[in-house]
Amino acid sequence: RKEVEQDPGPFNVPEGATVAFNCTYSNSASQSFFWYRQDCRKEPKLLMSVYSSGNEDGRFTAQLNRASQYISLLIRDSKLSDSATYLCVVTPNFGNEKLTFGTGTRLTIIP
Amino acid sequence: DAGVIQSPRHEVTEMGQEVTLRCKPISGHDYLFWYRQTMMRGLELLIYFNNNVPIDDSGMPEDRFSAKMPNASFSTLKIQPSEPRDSAVYFCASSTRLARAPSSSPSQYTQYFGPGTRLTVL
């Protein structure tokens, strides 16, 4: 079983819609959680951290469910510029060493 | 400020040749990471350094791969001899770690990735 699993998609979503991705992780001791975004042929960039209480950044909301070992990302009012691959990332400790990446969920926003 | 710099951006070589990938981390960052990304396996950590010292190389696929960090501003990843299955995008990333306390924002020590080197081994 992979340490971090994501639905690869692709998700094709009309502009303005709401879309949600889930990610599951196998290591129950994982402490830090992130969503990274990767545009086509570009490097990954941090989108947002995921806190136990859930957190929101504009149109983006991240949730963590430790009991079920999954993380979610919700994008509201999706825009064409949201088209990218979204990578779920976990770490075994509070620091940032050894990020373990999921293989990503590909999102395409359709005009 | 300049971000993480990698060179070359593209490399095409023939099987059996030596390949050297280069990375300059962000100034002041004391962690450096090498990753490999393929369609099948996604992004995999190969090795990381702290203050120029290799901390964990368990992700290095085999002895054909080696990495060095002779100083705080330069690292290399070498593949010798290269094989077609080594074809991938290789990313270098750097970060600075401030604290381990759970109350600290983990975003403070996010990893910043370079643009990657796209390696093709024929």
Interface residues (C-beta under 8 A of the other chain):
Chain A: Q31 S32 F34 K42 E43 P44 K45 L46 M48 S49 L87 T91 N93 F94 G95 N96 E97 K98 L99 T100 F101 G102 T103 G104
Chain B: Y31 F33 R41 G42 L43 E44 L45 Y48 I55 D56 F91 S95 R97 R100 A101 P102 S104 S105 P106 S107 Y109 T110 Q111 F113 G114 P115 G116
